C-alpha cells in the first residue's frame, strides 16, 4: 500500500502513480484528507442515481458522473468504475478484465482527482503550474494548447513545477489558494523538445513523453496569475494581454478539467466558484508566435506579468 500527497488529499493506494510519495510520518504532517483507494471485483449498482455529467471523447469513450441515492457518487468510463463514498474517505475501483493499470492511473490522476476536488467544494482548473521567483503561475488550457510546454520551458531554467493537468483551487476565502499537484509533466514528443535539467525519469507512452522532475514546493500556495497560452502565426509577439473579468470568465470556462455538466445546480456552483477565482486572480492571454520560444524570454515576459499583477 502506498501513500501519496496530491491536490490537498492524502491517497492510500494499492497501485503506483505519479504523485509525491509519503511515509506515515509525513502523511500525518501533510494535513490533507485521507482517501483510501481500493480495487474491488465489482462496484454495486445504485438503485437510483442522478446524472450530473456526461461526456463523450473523440475516440467514442463515454464518461458519466452521477450522485447515488445515498449521497455517494459514481464515476464511470468504458471498463472502469469509481464509487466515491460519502465524506470522500473511500473510493472503490472496478476495472474490467480487458483494461490495464496504465489507463487506471491516468483516470485516477485526472478525472477522479478532479471529481474529488469538486466534491470537496473547490475548483479544478485545467492547468499546469510553476513557482517562478516564489510566485505561483498557472497556465490554463485544453489539451494541446501548450500549458505543459510553457511549464516545462520555465522548469528548464529554474522554475519549480507545482503541478500538471490539474490546478486545485480553494475559492472560498479572501485569496485563491492552490494545492500542490503532480510532479510529472506529460509532453507531446513532436512539439516538446525540452530536456529538463531537473528530470528524475522520462518515458514515452504513445505520443506523449512523461517527465518526472525533482522539486521542493509547498503543499499549498496563493496564485499570482493565470495565463492562457495562445499560439498563433498572428501573435503580436511574445506578450501578455490582460483580460476583463467578463472575458476571463469566458476564456476559463472554455477550458474546464471536468466538462459537460448536465445538472443545473452543479453548473451554478461551478460558475460561482470560477467567478470568485476571477475576482481574486488576474487572468491574461499569453500570446506566443509560431516557432521555438526561448525559455529565458518566456521567463522574462511571465515575470513582468507577475510584477504587473502584484
SVG drawing of the C-alpha trace seen along z (x, -y; Angstrom):
<svg xmlns="http://www.w3.org/2000/svg" viewBox="-34 -46 54 56">
<polyline fill="none" stroke="black" stroke-width="0.4" points="0.0,0.0 1.3,-3.4 0.7,-6.9 0.6,-10.0 0.0,-13.7 -2.0,-15.2 -4.2,-18.3 -4.7,-18.6 -5.5,-14.9 -3.5,-12.0 -4.2,-9.0 -3.8,-5.5 -3.4,-3.5 -2.7,0.2 -1.0,-0.9 1.8,-3.3 1.1,-6.5 2.7,-10.0 2.4,-11.8 4.6,-12.7 5.0,-9.6 4.7,-10.0 5.7,-7.9 3.3,-7.6 5.0,-10.4 5.0,-12.9 1.4,-11.8 0.3,-12.8 2.1,-16.1 0.6,-16.7 -2.7,-17.7 -4.8,-16.6 -7.9,-14.5 -7.2,-10.7 -8.8,-8.9 -8.4,-5.1 -8.4,-3.7 -9.4,0.0 -9.6,2.3 -12.8,4.5 -14.3,7.1 -17.5,5.2 -18.9,1.8 -22.6,2.2 -25.2,0.7 -27.1,-2.1 -30.9,-1.7 -31.3,-5.2 -28.9,-7.9 -29.0,-11.5 -26.8,-12.1 -24.5,-15.2 -22.2,-14.9 -22.0,-13.0 -19.1,-13.5 -18.0,-11.7 -14.4,-11.8 -13.1,-11.9 -12.4,-8.1 -16.0,-7.4 -15.3,-6.8 -18.1,-7.8 -17.7,-9.4 -20.6,-9.6 -20.7,-11.1 -23.7,-10.5 -25.0,-11.1 -26.4,-8.0 -29.5,-7.8 -27.3,-7.6 -25.3,-10.8 -22.3,-8.8 -21.0,-9.3 -20.2,-7.1 -17.7,-8.0 -17.9,-5.6 -15.9,-5.1 -15.7,-2.2 -14.1,0.5 -13.6,-1.5 -15.9,-2.5 -15.1,-4.6 -17.5,-4.6 -16.8,-7.6 -18.1,-7.2 -20.0,-9.9 -17.3,-12.1 -14.8,-11.2 -12.9,-8.9 -13.1,-5.8 -13.1,-5.0 -13.9,-1.5 -12.5,-0.9 -13.7,1.7 -11.6,2.5 -12.8,4.9 -10.5,7.8 -9.8,6.3 -8.4,3.0 -5.0,2.2 -3.4,0.3 -1.9,-2.4 -5.2,-3.9 -6.4,-3.3 -3.5,-5.6 -4.4,-8.2 -8.1,-8.3 -7.2,-8.3 -4.7,-11.2 -7.1,-13.1 -10.8,-12.6 -11.0,-11.0 -8.8,-13.7 -10.8,-16.5 -14.0,-14.9 -12.7,-14.7 -11.6,-18.3 -15.0,-19.5 -16.9,-17.3 -14.7,-18.8 -16.1,-22.2 -13.1,-23.5 -12.5,-24.1 -10.2,-22.1 -8.7,-24.3 -7.3,-22.5 -3.8,-23.9 -0.1,-23.3 1.6,-25.5 5.0,-26.6 6.6,-28.6 8.5,-31.4 10.5,-33.5 8.3,-32.2 5.1,-33.2 2.6,-30.7 1.8,-31.0 -0.9,-28.8 -1.1,-28.1 -4.7,-27.2 -5.9,-25.5 -7.3,-22.4 -5.1,-19.6 -2.6,-20.6 -2.7,-24.4 0.8,-24.5 0.3,-24.7 2.6,-21.8 5.2,-23.1 5.2,-26.5 5.7,-24.9 8.5,-22.6 10.3,-25.5 10.3,-27.5 11.3,-24.5 14.3,-24.0 15.7,-27.3 15.0,-27.0 11.2,-27.4 9.7,-24.8 6.9,-22.6 3.8,-22.9 1.5,-20.6 0.4,-19.4 -3.0,-18.9 -5.0,-20.0 -4.7,-23.1 -6.9,-22.5 -8.1,-25.9 -9.9,-26.8 -12.0,-29.8 -13.8,-30.2 -11.5,-32.6 -10.1,-36.1 -7.3,-34.7 -7.3,-31.9 -5.3,-29.1 -4.0,-26.2 -2.9,-22.8 0.3,-21.0 -0.3,-18.6 1.6,-16.0 5.5,-16.2 5.2,-14.8 4.7,-16.6 3.0,-14.9 4.6,-16.4 3.9,-15.9 7.1,-14.4 6.8,-16.1 6.4,-19.6 8.2,-19.5 12.0,-19.1 12.7,-20.5 15.2,-18.4 14.9,-19.3 18.0,-19.6 15.7,-18.5 14.5,-15.3 14.3,-12.3 12.9,-10.0 11.3,-10.1 9.3,-7.6 7.3,-7.5 3.7,-6.4 2.0,-6.6 2.7,-10.0 3.4,-11.5 6.6,-11.9 6.1,-11.8 8.8,-13.6 9.1,-13.4 11.0,-16.2 12.7,-16.9 11.2,-19.8 10.8,-21.4 7.5,-23.2 5.0,-23.9 1.8,-21.8 -0.3,-25.0 0.3,-28.4 -1.6,-31.6 -2.0,-32.1 -0.1,-35.0 -1.6,-35.0 -3.4,-32.7 -2.2,-32.8 -4.0,-31.2 -1.5,-30.2 -2.5,-31.3 0.0,-30.0 -0.7,-31.7 1.0,-33.0 -0.9,-36.2 0.5,-36.7 1.8,-40.2 4.9,-38.8 5.6,-37.0 3.4,-39.2 0.7,-39.0 -2.6,-40.8 -4.8,-41.2 -8.5,-40.3 -11.5,-42.0 -13.4,-39.9 -16.1,-39.0 -13.5,-37.9 -11.6,-36.0 -14.8,-34.1 -15.5,-33.3 -11.9,-32.1 -11.6,-30.0 -15.0,-28.3 -13.8,-27.2 -11.1,-25.0 -12.6,-23.1 -10.9,-20.0 -14.3,-18.3 -16.8,-19.3 -20.3,-18.8 -22.2,-19.1 -25.9,-18.4 -27.1,-19.1 -28.2,-22.8 -27.2,-23.1 -23.7,-21.8 -23.4,-24.2 -24.4,-27.1 -21.9,-26.1 -19.1,-25.8 -19.9,-29.2 -19.9,-30.8 -16.5,-29.2 -15.0,-30.4 -16.4,-33.9 -14.7,-34.1 -11.4,-33.0 -11.6,-35.6 -12.4,-38.2 -9.2,-37.3 -6.7,-36.5 -5.6,-38.4 -6.1,-36.5 -4.2,-37.1 -3.8,-35.8 -0.2,-34.7 0.3,-35.3 3.0,-33.0 4.3,-33.2 4.7,-30.0 8.2,-28.5 10.7,-27.9 10.4,-30.0 13.5,-31.0 12.7,-29.9 14.6,-32.9 12.5,-35.2 9.3,-33.4 10.5,-33.7 11.1,-37.5 7.7,-38.0 5.9,-36.0 7.9,-37.6 6.9,-41.1 3.3,-39.9 3.6,-38.7 5.1,-42.0 2.3,-43.9 -0.4,-41.9 1.0,-42.4"/>
</svg>
